[in-house]
């Protein structure tokens, strides 16, 4: 079933899926192949649907964003059949207040001096386009419907997908 969402509904769906999945494949240099992709944890998704990440100023990702700020994020949660693709623009910040706000103990693994390390940056991705795939009734009900369809030879509508117009 196709269900496009607009404005607040779209942002709410985006926030819900990102919070559920949390780890993105963060892709830069979208016009080159092979794609430059790496897993990144979302530190925060704000009320407007902007996604925030912690990154190193010396990372290839940051250098690539400085050349071309267009990025794509892919989220997948196979266990609950939830997926989202987000296209947007990335901005790099060095604001210490924002770094302090987003900092987690796990980030220390990448920065010797912790959140005061001069290489700590924050990347904000502002989505301009998104598409999602989700189960309509939850995983358990969807599995029951799939089993019933396979057993009785009929088709069923178990998923919903659509464009998020942000």
C-alpha positions as CSV (number, residue, x, y, z in Angstrom):
1,X,0.0,0.0,0.0
2,X,1.3,3.4,-0.9
3,X,0.9,6.2,1.7
4,X,2.7,9.5,1.1
5,X,3.0,11.7,4.2
6,X,3.2,15.5,4.3
7,X,4.6,18.1,6.7
8,X,4.2,17.1,10.4
9,X,3.0,13.6,9.6
10,X,6.1,13.1,7.4
11,X,8.5,14.5,10.0
12,X,6.9,12.4,12.8
13,X,7.3,9.2,10.6
14,X,10.9,10.2,9.9
15,X,11.7,10.7,13.6
16,X,9.9,7.5,14.6
17,X,11.9,5.3,12.1
18,X,15.2,7.0,12.7
19,X,14.9,6.6,16.5
20,X,13.9,2.9,16.1
21,X,16.8,2.1,13.8
22,X,19.5,4.7,14.9
23,X,22.4,3.5,12.7
24,X,22.6,4.9,9.1
25,X,24.8,4.1,6.2
26,X,26.0,7.6,5.6
27,X,26.9,8.2,1.9
28,X,28.9,11.1,0.5
29,X,30.2,11.9,-3.1
30,X,26.9,10.8,-4.6
31,X,28.1,11.4,-8.2
32,X,31.0,9.0,-7.9
33,X,31.3,5.3,-7.9
34,X,31.9,3.3,-5.9
35,X,29.9,5.3,-3.3
36,X,31.7,6.5,-0.2
37,X,29.6,4.9,2.5
38,X,30.1,4.2,6.2
39,X,27.9,3.3,9.2
40,X,27.2,6.1,11.6
41,X,25.1,6.4,14.7
42,X,22.6,9.2,14.9
43,X,23.3,11.2,18.0
44,X,20.0,13.1,17.8
45,X,17.1,13.8,15.5
46,X,15.4,17.1,16.3
47,X,11.8,18.2,16.0
48,X,12.3,19.4,12.5
49,X,13.7,16.1,11.4
50,X,17.3,17.2,11.2
51,X,19.8,14.4,12.0
52,X,22.9,15.1,14.0
53,X,26.2,13.0,14.0
54,X,29.6,13.3,15.7
55,X,32.5,13.1,13.3
56,X,36.2,13.9,13.0
57,X,37.4,17.0,11.2
58,X,40.1,14.8,9.7
59,X,37.8,12.1,8.3
60,X,37.3,11.6,4.6
61,X,33.6,12.1,5.2
62,X,34.2,15.7,6.4
63,X,36.5,16.5,3.5
64,X,33.9,15.1,1.1
65,X,31.1,17.1,2.6
66,X,33.2,20.3,2.3
67,X,33.5,19.6,-1.4
68,X,29.8,18.6,-1.9
69,X,27.3,18.8,0.9
70,X,24.7,16.4,-0.7
71,X,24.4,13.2,1.2
72,X,22.1,10.2,1.4
73,X,21.4,8.1,4.5
74,X,20.0,4.6,4.5
75,X,18.5,3.0,7.5
76,X,17.4,-0.7,7.7
77,X,15.9,-2.7,10.5
78,X,15.4,-6.2,9.0
79,X,14.0,-7.6,12.2
80,X,11.0,-5.3,12.2
81,X,10.9,-4.7,8.4
82,X,11.5,-0.9,8.6
83,X,13.5,1.0,6.1
84,X,14.1,4.6,5.1
85,X,16.2,6.4,2.6
86,X,16.9,10.1,3.3
87,X,18.5,12.6,0.9
88,X,19.7,16.0,2.1
89,X,22.4,18.5,2.8
90,X,25.1,18.2,5.4
91,X,26.6,21.0,7.4
92,X,29.7,20.7,9.6
93,X,29.7,22.5,13.0
94,X,32.5,23.0,15.5
95,X,30.3,24.6,18.1
96,X,31.4,23.3,21.5
97,X,28.0,23.7,23.1
98,X,26.5,21.4,20.4
99,X,29.3,19.0,20.8
100,X,28.7,18.9,24.6
101,X,25.0,18.4,24.0
102,X,25.5,15.4,21.7
103,X,28.5,13.8,23.3
104,X,28.3,10.2,24.5
105,X,30.9,8.1,26.3
106,X,31.0,5.9,23.2
107,X,32.3,8.8,21.1
108,X,35.5,8.8,23.3
109,X,36.7,5.8,21.4
110,X,37.4,8.0,18.4
111,X,38.8,11.1,20.2
112,X,41.8,10.8,22.5
113,X,41.0,14.1,24.2
114,X,37.3,13.4,24.6
115,X,34.8,16.1,23.7
116,X,37.5,18.8,24.0
117,X,39.5,17.2,21.2
118,X,40.1,19.8,18.5
119,X,39.0,17.3,15.8
120,X,35.5,16.8,17.1
121,X,32.9,18.1,14.8
122,X,29.1,17.7,14.5
123,X,27.4,17.1,11.2
124,X,23.8,18.2,10.7
125,X,21.9,16.6,7.9
126,X,18.9,18.5,6.8
127,X,16.6,16.2,4.8
128,X,15.0,17.4,1.6
129,X,13.6,14.0,0.4
130,X,12.8,10.7,2.0
131,X,11.2,7.5,1.2
132,X,10.1,4.8,3.7
133,X,9.0,1.1,3.8
134,X,7.3,-0.2,6.9
135,X,5.0,-3.0,8.0
136,X,1.4,-1.9,8.3
137,X,0.4,-4.0,11.2
138,X,3.7,-4.8,13.0
139,X,6.0,-7.7,12.5
140,X,4.0,-10.5,14.2
141,X,0.8,-9.7,12.4
142,X,2.7,-9.4,9.1
143,X,4.3,-12.8,9.6
144,X,0.9,-14.4,10.3
145,X,-0.5,-12.7,7.2
146,X,2.4,-13.9,5.1
147,X,2.1,-17.5,6.4
148,X,-1.7,-17.4,5.7
149,X,-1.1,-16.1,2.2
150,X,1.5,-18.8,1.5
151,X,-0.8,-21.5,2.9
152,X,-3.9,-20.5,1.0
153,X,-2.3,-19.2,-2.1
154,X,-3.6,-15.6,-2.0
155,X,-1.9,-12.3,-1.7
156,X,-2.0,-9.9,1.2
157,X,-1.3,-6.3,1.9
158,X,1.3,-6.4,4.7
159,X,3.4,-3.3,4.1
160,X,3.1,0.4,3.6
161,X,5.6,2.6,1.7
162,X,5.6,6.2,0.6
163,X,7.4,9.5,0.1
164,X,7.9,11.8,3.0
165,X,7.3,15.3,1.9
166,X,9.2,17.4,4.4
